[in-house]
Amino acid sequence: MTDLETFRTETRAWLEANCPPSMREPVRSEKDACWGGRDQSMLTPDQKLWMDRMAERGWTVPDWPKEYGGGGLSAAETKILREEMARLRCRNPLNSFGISMLGPALLKYGTHEQKLEHLTKIARGEIRWCQGYSEPNAGSDLAGLQTSAEDKGDHFLVNGQKVWTSYADKADWIFCLVRTDKTTKQGGISFVLFDMASEGVSTKPILLISGYSPFCETFFDDVKVPKENLIGELNKGWDVAKYLLGHEREMISGMGLAGPGGNPLIEGAIATIGLDDQGRLADPLLRAELAMFEVRAKAFGAMSEKFIDELKAGQAHPAQPSMMKYYGTELNKARYELIMASGGSDALEWESEASSKGAKPRAWLRTKANSIEGGTSEVQLNIIAKRILELPS
């Protein structure tokens, strides 16, 4: 056997022995996913066991260096681990903005001390992070942000407001863009980290049409941020921000991919509509739409796999995350449109226990924000047109 074949065999055996049965079931909602954080009493025993076992091997972040809590795996080994987890229908052991966004930025721009301090805690699920980017008057024009960080010698004094801060009311720390020079736009932004328990930090949930509040308004009133929490150079935070945005868009594009397990979209349609005498979905129009969706989803999955391989090899186009983000969000919205179409009028039910308090319609409504978060679809299409298709301005 080759080294990779041996690795696959050993990985499969370890996953089979260590992934709890409940962690091989599909995630039913955002609340059913494991986010870690300081307050781990919110985790189920199996969620904590699965996260801890994977973190002990460094497999929550398998391709990060071992000294920072990772598994130190090669790109090929990481791909095998991902394939074996999918084969066994293993859930992602840890969902984390620290893993998908901040971690890559710290690996590129952080000091050794900053990496040791923060990456190991991210890998172990000890700290839950949120992102302080958008402001009431700085959304698509993010570089117009006005939250300020005044130099006070050994610390910055941060004042301002962020908006659409996902899970800010549940996060332990925030990675935040602040203005440290008002005389220039992109050149006056810095990237800082600070504890959400700091004096002067407050949050206010934003109620969505789904009835849930994953987003918050976040306020900073004379928040003291130690100078050692500056990532990269002073006034060079825009470079860090752009790098992180690429990883954020890659993360968001992943919602276009089906999770481990069966095919709930088709299974739900069969359960609701039933089969005809030839064993096919009884509604021919919906059957055709589902088939087309499956083709698009398979194509997107293949494209995603290719993109990840190119990214790990340093060969991905810098604007490719915008293409992935746009198509992934459109695919996710289409998935939930089909879920609603399959359920008929019953799918709109909002309150009963039988519908898990309207889990499907609330999730369908939530997908409408996919076109906005992480950069609007219009902005992504402009980037694709300019950077990939090289169309004139």
Residue pairs with C-beta under 8 A, 6 or more apart in sequence:
1 9
4 76
4 77
4 80
7 77
7 80
8 80
8 84
11 80
11 81
11 84
12 84
12 87
12 88
14 57
15 84
15 85
15 88
15 90
16 88
18 50
18 53
19 50
19 88
19 90
20 46
20 49
20 50
22 44
22 46
23 46
23 47
23 50
23 90
23 91
23 93
24 88
24 89
24 90
24 91
24 260
24 261
25 89
25 91
25 261
26 89
26 259
26 260
26 261
26 262
26 264
27 33
27 91
27 259
28 356
28 359
29 356
29 359
29 363
30 214
33 91
33 92
33 95
34 43
34 47
34 48
34 50
34 51
34 91
34 92
34 93
34 94
34 95
34 125
35 94
35 95
35 96
35 125
35 128
35 167
35 170
36 43
36 51
36 94
36 96
36 124
36 125
36 126
36 127
36 128
37 125
37 126
37 127
37 128
37 170
37 171
37 172
38 126
38 127
38 128
38 172
40 48
40 125
43 51
50 91
50 93
51 60
51 93
51 94
51 125
52 124
53 93
54 60
54 93
54 94
55 69
55 93
55 94
55 123
55 124
55 125
57 71
58 64
58 66
58 69
58 70
58 71
58 72
58 73
58 123
59 71
59 81
59 93
60 69
60 93
60 94
60 96
60 99
60 123
60 124
60 125
61 69
61 70
61 71
61 99
61 103
61 119
61 122
61 123
62 70
62 71
62 73
62 77
62 78
62 81
63 70
63 71
63 73
63 74
63 75
63 78
63 312
64 70
64 71
64 72
64 103
64 107
64 119
64 123
65 72
66 72
67 116
68 107
68 115
68 116
68 119
68 120
68 123
69 119
69 120
69 121
69 122
69 123
69 124
70 119
70 123
71 78
71 81
73 81
75 309
75 312
75 313
78 312
79 308
79 309
84 90
85 260
86 260
88 260
89 260
89 261
90 260
91 260
94 125
96 122
96 125
96 128
96 129
97 128
97 129
97 130
97 131
97 166
98 118
98 121
98 122
98 127
98 128
98 129
99 122
99 123
100 247
100 248
100 250
100 251
101 129
101 131
101 175
101 244
101 247
101 248
101 251
102 118
102 122
102 129
102 175
102 193
102 244
103 119
103 122
104 243
104 244
104 247
105 175
105 191
105 231
105 240
105 243
105 244
105 247
106 114
106 115
106 118
106 119
106 231
107 115
107 119
108 240
108 243
109 191
109 231
109 232
109 239
109 240
109 243
110 118
110 119
110 231
113 228
114 228
114 231
118 127
118 193
121 127
122 129
127 172
127 173
128 167
128 170
128 171
128 172
128 173
129 171
129 172
129 173
129 174
129 175
130 165
130 166
130 167
130 168
130 170
130 171
130 173
130 174
130 175
130 196
130 218
131 165
131 166
131 174
131 175
131 176
131 248
132 147
132 162
132 165
132 174
132 175
132 176
132 177
132 218
133 142
133 145
133 162
133 176
133 177
133 241
134 142
134 162
134 163
134 164
134 165
135 145
135 146
135 147
135 160
135 161
135 162
135 163
136 161
136 163
137 144
137 146
138 144
138 145
138 146
139 164
139 376
140 375
140 376
140 378
140 379
142 177
142 241
143 185
143 186
143 189
143 238
144 185
145 160
145 177
145 178
145 179
145 189
146 160
146 179
147 158
147 159
147 160
147 161
147 162
147 176
147 177
147 178
147 179
147 220
148 158
148 159
148 160
148 178
148 179
148 180
148 182
149 156
149 157
149 158
149 178
149 179
149 180
149 190
149 192
149 225
150 156
150 157
150 158
150 159
151 180
152 224
154 226
154 227
155 224
155 225
155 226
155 227
156 178
156 180
156 192
156 224
156 225
156 227
156 230
157 222
157 223
157 224
157 225
158 176
158 178
158 192
158 194
158 200
158 220
158 222
158 223
158 224
158 225
159 220
159 221
159 222
159 223
160 178
160 219
160 220
161 217
161 218
161 219
161 220
162 168
162 176
162 217
162 218
162 220
163 206
163 215
163 217
163 218
164 206
164 215
164 216
164 373
165 174
165 203
165 215
165 216
165 217
165 218
166 214
166 215
166 216
166 373
167 214
167 216
168 174
168 196
168 203
168 216
168 218
169 203
169 205
169 213
169 216
171 196
172 195
172 196
172 197
173 193
173 194
173 195
173 196
174 193
174 194
174 196
174 201
174 218
175 191
175 192
175 193
175 231
175 244
176 191
176 192
176 193
176 194
177 189
177 190
177 191
177 237
177 241
178 189
178 190
178 191
178 192
178 237
179 188
179 189
179 190
180 188
180 189
180 190
180 234
180 235
180 237
181 187
181 188
181 235
182 188
184 235
186 238
187 235
187 238
188 235
189 235
189 237
189 238
189 241
190 230
190 232
190 234
190 235
190 236
190 237
191 230
191 231
191 232
191 237
191 240
191 241
192 225
192 229
192 230
192 231
192 237
193 225
193 229
193 231
194 201
194 223
194 225
194 226
194 229
196 203
198 223
198 224
198 225
199 222
199 223
199 224
200 220
200 221
200 222
200 223
200 224
201 218
201 219
201 220
201 223
202 218
202 219
202 221
203 216
203 217
203 218
203 219
204 216
204 217
204 218
204 219
205 213
205 215
205 216
206 213
206 215
206 216
206 217
207 213
208 214
208 215
208 365
208 366
208 369
209 365
209 368
210 361
210 362
210 363
210 365
210 366
211 358
211 362
212 362
212 366
214 366
231 237
231 240
232 239
232 240
245 321
245 374
245 375
246 318
246 321
247 321
248 374
249 321
249 322
249 324
249 325
249 374
249 375
249 380
250 307
250 311
250 321
250 324
250 325
251 374
252 325
252 328
252 329
252 370
252 373
252 374
253 304
253 321
253 324
253 325
253 327
253 328
253 329
254 304
254 328
255 328
255 329
255 332
255 370
256 297
256 300
256 304
256 327
256 328
256 329
256 330
256 331
256 332
256 335
257 297
257 300
257 301
257 304
257 328
258 265
258 297
258 301
265 290
265 293
265 335
265 338
265 339
265 342
266 281
266 290
266 294
268 339
268 342
268 343
269 281
269 283
269 286
269 290
269 338
269 342
270 281
272 342
272 343
272 344
272 346
273 281
273 282
273 283
273 286
273 342
274 282
275 281
275 282
276 282
280 287
281 287
281 290
286 338
286 341
286 342
289 338
289 341
290 338
293 331
293 334
293 335
293 338
296 331
296 334
297 331
297 335
300 327
300 328
300 331
303 324
303 327
304 324
304 328
307 316
307 320
307 324
310 316
310 320
317 387
317 388
318 387
319 383
319 384
319 387
319 388
320 388
322 375
322 379
322 380
322 383
322 384
322 387
323 380
323 384
323 388
325 374
325 375
325 380
326 377
326 380
326 381
326 384
329 367
329 370
329 371
329 377
330 371
330 377
332 367
332 370
333 367
333 368
333 370
333 371
335 367
336 360
336 363
336 364
336 367
337 364
339 347
339 360
339 364
340 347
340 348
340 360
340 361
340 364
343 360
347 360
347 361
348 361
349 355
349 358
349 361
350 357
350 358
350 361
350 362
351 357
351 358
352 358
355 361
371 377
385 391
386 393
